[in-house]
């Protein structure tokens, strides 16, 4: 605990990651009907599940910015650096003390700090560049904000990261992190309010906060996804079934959807492939600069990417929320149904991009200008 902070303000949140200790073996992957030349695109079944490519004819996310408040990003990764804008680091420091690089102030690449790079690739990896993977919103920008070190961080640092994102032009804030079940009691009673207030600040300034439900297989969203105004994201596997580890979407405002997060079981290809810091890919999955993770941490950036596609169409925050929720589909039931496992349903990028309100060029009321739970055996 740092001096000058109360114990409650230093309560820790973590990237939603835990070791599964499972063996990776070969699996038959269903090829994607991909139109990009990214070598790993045919393994990105998540993009197919949310119909990302079908949305790209209408919007690719150009002009939108997603702040990834996480463990930082490898700023040198060739599949990310073209889509990065200026970021910041908040590790026991305010104002910021860095640029969002994953190694942080100590310049050490700690275990579990690969997480933010993986999340960022799902949002907006450089696409159709003959390298690696494709992003959900291929022309959106990622703002790297490091608020976690060695996989955990404080409410205060995360809140500072959210506020920085809002004040520096983000349209979406991605929070692939969460506290353990039960910590909601602190925010409900007001004993911890920094992140709750930061989410309210984002909402008031037209910025969508998208947050992971958690990986403890309980019905309720972890905080901060539990907080008012945050979009809670549950996880599905490649068969559109709820992932075994995923928390449900229960929260007071029922503001929850689902997205691909992987199986977290035996096969690399059943999880979500994305960028990791150069050279840190797991040997089991056979990639050096990419890896396969599973978790609601991986589901969340799929939704953040779809939100970026929508903001790029000139939509207001309220219209983006409506588009995501009203077009989300529950398997075998269609749209318009809320369930604990899926929330309002699996996000549908193509349907959301066609939802009324696109091109309205409405003012979002934001401050600032635009800036230009891992590896196989890990659960993000």
C-alpha positions in Angstrom: 0.0 0.0 0.0 1.4 3.4 -0.9 1.5 6.2 1.6 -1.2 8.8 1.4 -3.9 6.3 0.4 -6.5 4.8 2.6 -6.7 0.9 2.7 -10.0 1.0 0.8 -8.7 3.2 -2.0 -5.9 0.7 -2.5 -8.1 -2.3 -2.8 -6.7 -4.4 -5.6 -8.3 -5.3 -8.9 -6.8 -7.7 -11.3 -6.7 -8.6 -15.0 -9.1 -11.4 -15.2 -6.5 -14.1 -15.5 -5.7 -17.4 -13.8 -3.7 -20.4 -14.6 -5.6 -23.4 -15.9 -2.6 -25.7 -16.3 -4.1 -27.5 -19.2 -2.4 -29.3 -22.1 -2.7 -27.9 -25.6 -3.1 -30.4 -28.5 -4.1 -30.1 -32.1 -7.7 -29.4 -33.0 -9.6 -29.1 -36.2 -10.5 -25.4 -36.6 -13.4 -24.4 -38.7 -12.0 -22.0 -41.4 -13.4 -18.5 -41.3 -14.8 -16.9 -44.5 -12.1 -14.3 -44.2 -11.4 -11.5 -46.7 -8.2 -10.3 -45.1 -4.7 -11.7 -45.6 -3.8 -11.9 -41.9 -2.3 -15.4 -41.5 -4.1 -16.2 -38.2 -7.5 -14.8 -39.4 -8.9 -18.2 -40.1 -8.5 -19.0 -36.4 -10.4 -15.9 -35.3 -13.8 -17.5 -34.9 -14.8 -14.8 -32.5 -14.9 -12.2 -35.4 -17.2 -14.5 -37.3 -19.5 -15.0 -34.3 -20.0 -11.3 -33.9 -20.2 -10.8 -37.7 -17.4 -8.2 -37.6 -16.4 -8.4 -41.3 -20.0 -8.0 -42.4 -20.1 -4.7 -40.6 -16.9 -3.4 -42.3 -18.7 -2.4 -45.4 -20.5 0.2 -43.3 -17.8 1.1 -40.8 -14.2 0.1 -40.0 -13.9 2.3 -36.9 -11.9 5.1 -38.5 -11.8 8.1 -36.2 -12.8 6.2 -33.0 -10.5 5.7 -30.1 -10.7 2.8 -27.5 -8.8 3.3 -24.3 -7.5 -0.1 -23.0 -7.1 0.4 -19.2 -5.1 -2.6 -18.4 -1.5 -3.8 -18.0 -0.1 -1.7 -20.8 0.7 -2.5 -24.4 3.9 -3.5 -26.3 4.2 -0.3 -28.2 6.6 -1.9 -30.7 4.4 -4.8 -31.8 4.1 -4.6 -35.6 0.5 -5.6 -35.6 -0.5 -2.8 -33.2 1.9 0.2 -33.5 0.1 1.6 -36.5 -3.1 1.8 -34.6 -1.8 3.3 -31.3 -2.3 6.8 -30.0 -0.6 8.5 -27.0 -1.3 6.6 -23.8 -0.4 7.0 -20.1 0.8 5.0 -17.1 -0.8 5.1 -13.7 1.1 2.9 -11.3 1.0 4.5 -7.9 1.4 7.9 -9.6 -0.9 10.8 -10.5 -0.4 12.5 -12.8 0.8 9.8 -15.1 4.4 8.6 -15.1 4.7 6.9 -18.5 3.2 6.3 -21.9 1.2 3.1 -21.4 4.1 0.7 -22.3 3.6 -2.8 -20.8 6.9 -2.7 -19.0 5.9 0.2 -16.8 8.1 2.5 -14.7 10.4 -0.3 -13.6 11.0 -1.3 -17.3 10.5 -4.9 -16.4 8.1 -7.2 -18.3 6.3 -8.8 -15.4 4.3 -12.0 -15.7 0.7 -11.4 -16.6 1.5 -7.9 -18.0 1.1 -9.5 -21.5 -2.7 -9.2 -20.9 -3.2 -5.6 -22.2 -1.4 -6.3 -25.4 -3.7 -9.3 -26.1 -6.8 -7.2 -25.3 -5.6 -4.4 -27.6 -5.2 -6.8 -30.6 -8.7 -8.0 -30.3 -9.9 -4.4 -30.4 -7.9 -3.1 -33.3 -4.9 -5.1 -34.5 -3.7 -3.7 -37.9 -5.7 -5.6 -40.4 -5.0 -6.9 -43.9 -1.3 -6.3 -43.5 -0.1 -9.9 -44.0 0.8 -10.2 -40.4 -0.8 -12.0 -37.5 -4.4 -11.2 -36.7 -7.3 -8.8 -37.7 -8.9 -6.4 -35.3 -12.6 -6.1 -34.6 -12.5 -2.4 -35.5 -9.5 -2.5 -38.0 -9.2 1.3 -38.4 -9.9 2.4 -34.8 -7.1 3.5 -32.6 -6.1 2.1 -29.2 -5.1 4.3 -26.3 -2.8 2.2 -24.0 -3.3 3.0 -20.4 -1.3 1.0 -17.9 -3.0 0.8 -14.5 -2.1 -2.8 -13.6 1.3 -4.2 -12.7 2.0 -7.9 -12.6 -1.7 -8.4 -13.2 -3.2 -6.3 -10.5 -3.8 -2.7 -9.6 -5.7 -0.3 -7.3 -9.2 1.2 -7.7 -7.5 4.6 -7.6 -5.1 4.0 -10.5 -7.8 2.5 -12.6 -10.1 5.4 -11.9 -7.3 7.8 -12.9 -6.9 5.8 -16.1 -10.6 6.1 -17.0 -10.6 9.8 -16.4 -7.5 10.3 -18.5 -9.1 8.4 -21.3 -12.2 10.6 -21.2 -10.2 13.8 -21.1 -8.0 12.8 -24.0 -10.6 11.8 -26.6 -11.5 8.2 -26.0 -14.9 7.0 -27.3 -14.8 3.7 -25.4 -13.0 2.5 -22.3 -12.2 -1.2 -22.1 -11.9 -2.7 -18.6 -10.8 -6.3 -18.9 -10.3 -6.5 -15.2 -12.2 -7.0 -12.0 -12.3 -7.5 -8.3 -13.3 -10.8 -6.6 -17.0 -11.5 -6.0 -18.2 -9.7 -2.9 -16.3 -6.5 -3.4 -19.5 -5.1 -4.9 -20.5 -4.5 -1.2 -17.8 -1.8 -1.0 -19.2 0.1 -3.9 -22.8 -0.4 -2.9 -22.1 1.0 0.5 -19.9 3.8 -0.8 -16.9 2.6 1.0 -15.1 2.5 -2.4 -16.3 5.0 -4.9 -13.4 6.0 -7.1 -14.1 3.7 -10.1 -17.8 4.1 -9.7 -17.4 7.9 -10.0 -15.0 7.6 -12.9 -17.5 5.4 -14.8 -20.2 8.0 -14.1 -17.8 10.7 -15.4 -17.3 8.8 -18.6 -21.0 8.3 -19.1 -21.7 12.0 -18.5 -19.1 12.8 -21.2 -20.5 10.5 -23.8 -17.9 7.7 -23.4 -18.9 4.0 -23.1 -17.3 1.9 -20.5 -17.2 -1.8 -21.4 -16.1 -4.2 -18.6 -15.6 -7.9 -18.1 -18.1 -9.9 -16.1 -15.5 -12.0 -14.4 -14.3 -15.6 -14.5 -15.6 -17.2 -11.2 -18.7 -18.9 -12.7 -21.1 -16.9 -10.5 -24.3 -15.2 -11.7 -23.4 -11.6 -10.9 -21.0 -9.3 -12.7 -17.8 -8.4 -10.8 -17.1 -4.8 -10.1 -16.4 -2.6 -12.1 -18.7 -4.2 -14.6 -21.3 -4.3 -11.8 -21.3 -0.5 -11.6 -24.1 1.7 -13.0 -23.5 2.7 -16.6 -20.8 0.0 -17.3 -21.7 -2.6 -20.0 -21.0 -6.0 -18.4 -19.7 -8.6 -20.9 -20.1 -12.3 -20.4 -18.2 -15.0 -22.4 -19.2 -17.5 -25.1 -17.3 -20.4 -26.6 -17.0 -21.0 -30.4 -20.4 -22.9 -30.3 -22.1 -19.8 -28.8 -22.6 -21.6 -25.5 -21.8 -19.8 -22.2 -18.1 -20.4 -21.4 -17.8 -22.6 -18.3 -15.8 -20.0 -16.3 -17.9 -17.0 -17.2 -19.8 -15.0 -14.6 -23.4 -14.1 -15.6 -24.8 -10.7 -16.5 -26.8 -10.0 -13.3 -26.6 -6.3 -12.2 -29.2 -3.8 -11.2 -29.5 -2.1 -14.6 -29.3 -5.4 -16.5 -26.9 -3.6 -18.9 -25.1 -6.7 -20.1 -24.2 -8.5 -23.4 -22.2 -11.5 -24.4 -19.2 -12.0 -26.8 -16.6 -14.6 -27.7 -14.2 -15.4 -24.9 -13.1 -18.9 -25.5 -13.4 -22.4 -23.9 -10.4 -22.4 -21.5 -10.1 -26.2 -21.9 -7.8 -28.2 -24.1 -7.3 -26.8 -27.5 -5.6 -23.5 -28.4 -7.9 -23.0 -31.4 -10.9 -23.0 -29.1 -9.7 -19.8 -27.4 -9.1 -16.3 -28.7 -5.9 -15.6 -30.6 -4.4 -12.1 -30.4 -1.2 -10.1 -30.0 1.2 -10.5 -27.1 4.5 -8.7 -26.3 7.1 -9.8 -28.8 8.6 -13.2 -27.9 6.2 -14.0 -25.0 3.8 -16.4 -26.9 3.4 -19.7 -25.2 5.4 -22.7 -26.6 2.4 -24.9 -26.4 0.4 -22.9 -29.0 3.4 -22.4 -31.3 3.4 -18.6 -31.7 6.0 -16.2 -30.5 4.3 -12.9 -30.9 0.7 -14.1 -30.6 -1.2 -16.3 -28.1 -4.5 -18.0 -27.3 -6.2 -16.8 -24.1 -9.7 -17.5 -22.7 -11.7 -15.3 -20.4 -14.3 -12.5 -20.1 -11.2 -10.3 -20.6 -11.2 -11.5 -24.2 -15.0 -11.1 -24.7 -14.9 -7.5 -23.5 -12.6 -6.1 -26.3 -14.8 -7.7 -29.0 -17.7 -5.6 -27.6 -15.4 -2.5 -27.3 -14.4 -3.0 -30.9 -18.0 -3.1 -32.1 -18.7 0.0 -30.0 -15.8 1.7 -31.9 -17.4 0.8 -35.2 -20.6 2.5 -34.0 -19.0 5.6 -32.7 -17.2 6.0 -36.0 -20.6 6.4 -37.6 -21.2 9.6 -35.6 -23.6 8.1 -33.1 -24.3 9.4 -29.6 -23.5 7.3 -26.5 -27.2 6.6 -26.0 -27.6 5.4 -29.6 -24.5 3.2 -29.3 -26.0 1.6 -26.2 -29.3 1.0 -27.9 -27.7 -0.4 -31.0 -25.6 -2.9 -29.0 -28.4 -4.1 -26.8 -31.3 -4.1 -29.3 -29.5 -6.0 -32.0 -27.7 -8.5 -29.7 -29.0 -12.1 -30.3 -29.6 -14.9 -27.9 -28.9 -18.3 -29.6 -32.1 -20.1 -30.5 -34.2 -17.2 -29.3 -33.2 -14.2 -31.4 -33.2 -10.6 -30.2 -35.2 -8.9 -27.4 -34.6 -11.5 -24.7 -32.5 -11.0 -21.6 -31.0 -14.0 -19.8 -28.5 -14.3 -17.0 -25.9 -16.1 -19.2 -26.1 -13.9 -22.2 -27.5 -10.6 -20.9 -29.3 -9.1 -23.9 -27.4 -11.5 -26.2 -24.3 -11.9 -28.3 -23.3 -8.7 -29.9 -23.9 -8.5 -33.6 -21.7 -5.9 -35.3 -23.4 -6.1 -38.7 -26.9 -5.6 -37.2 -25.7 -2.9 -34.9 -24.0 -1.0 -37.7 -27.3 -1.0 -39.6 -29.3 0.2 -36.5 -31.0 3.5 -36.9 -29.0 6.5 -36.0 -25.9 5.9 -38.1 -24.4 9.0 -39.8 -26.3 11.5 -37.6 -23.0 13.2 -36.7 -24.4 14.2 -33.3 -22.3 15.9 -30.7 -21.2 13.5 -28.0 -20.3 16.2 -25.4 -16.9 14.8 -24.6 -13.9 16.7 -23.2 -10.7 16.8 -25.1 -9.8 15.9 -28.6 -9.0 12.8 -30.5 -5.6 11.3 -30.2 -4.5 10.8 -33.8 -7.9 -13.1 -17.4 -3.0 -15.6 -20.9 -1.3 -18.2 -23.3 -2.7 -21.6 -23.5 -3.4 -22.6 -20.0 -4.4 -19.0 -19.0 -7.8 -17.6 -18.5 -8.1 -13.8 -19.1 
